[in-house]
Amino acid sequence: MARLNSVIGALESGQHAFAAFAAPEPAAALDFATSDYDGLVFEAEHKPWDATTLRDSLQYLLNRRRIFESGTLAPSPTPLIRVPVNGAEQGQWHAKQALDLGAYGIVWPHISRVEEARNAVAACRYPRLPGEERYDPPGLRGDAPAAAARYWGLSNDEYYAKADVWPLAPDGEILVVIQIEDQLGIENLPAILEQVPGIGLILIGEGDLSQELGVPRQLDHPLMVEARSRIVKICHEHEVVVGHPHVTTSNVERVLDEGYRFLMSAPVRSYPGLELGRKLTGRS
């Protein structure tokens, strides 16, 4: 069976993966349903958490013609969900609900310590007995696969075989993304990557990191440049994919040169008719 998670498919084949954030709303899902993004992250950290609306958004992201023409069951783009809880809160239930709805991965904000990262991965895995292959981190996810299996187009048994975290499970289709958003997270990142298997990629949290450094949203400030460089260097040393959250036409070449392989680039909405009309009528 071909990869169901297009982000994982791109990364494990040595390619770059492209994604964007979107509000967890059906209208936003429709906007992205025919795009060429590999992944779409429904933003539920700073947007309201509404499992019913999130369920509908996942459904509206599906495009039957694209799935039919691709010859695979893989949705395009692959839906991931950023959950509301920070690492220190040791939350699990948001991830459980998101995965049970059919999400192919979870983005965890504010991971700063080894135990927080371990909890993030464990929350995305089903339990198994100690001593079994790939036991650690021990799974904490509750068992309710029916809706997710239906969304993936699989039987329950087929879903169980695929619903583990990559790259810990080579055939796993669930992507665990942890965000490093403060100095403590940077300091602990080597230990996190050495002690917690199952992390698919590291995503830099530039907004909160810049706040802590006293340079809010000054993303090109030397302090931010240094902090990002430290994260990238650690990830490369541990052969873990690192992602950039704010890729634009002005920085994409630099981002690629610096070694990022998960690129989040927001679409740009334009109003050419309005702008030209205002200019011609003296309104601009």
Salt bridges, closest charged atoms under 4 A:
GLU12 OE2 - ARG3 NE 2.68
ASP31 OD2 - ARG269 NH2 3.87
ASP36 OD1 - ARG66 NH2 3.83
GLU43 OE1 - ARG82 NE 2.50
GLU45 OE1 - HIS46 NE2 3.51
GLU45 OE1 - ARG82 NE 3.26
ASP56 OD1 - ARG55 NE 3.33
GLU69 OE2 - ARG65 NH1 3.22
ASP100 OD1 - ARG141 NH2 2.95
GLU116 OE2 - ARG113 NH1 3.08
GLU133 OE2 - ARG134 NH1 3.35
ASP136 OD1 - ARG118 NH1 2.76
ASP164 OD1 - ARG125 NE 2.81
ASP164 OD2 - ARG128 NH2 2.95
GLU173 OE2 - ARG3 NH1 3.28
GLU181 OE2 - HIS110 NE2 3.81
GLU187 OE2 - ARG230 NH2 2.55
GLU194 OE2 - HIS238 NE2 2.97
GLU206 OE2 - ARG228 NH1 2.89
GLU206 OE2 - HIS244 NE2 3.71
GLU206 OE1 - HIS246 ND1 2.52
ASP208 OD2 - HIS110 NE2 2.45
GLU237 OE2 - LYS233 NZ 2.50
GLU258 OE2 - ARG254 NH1 3.29
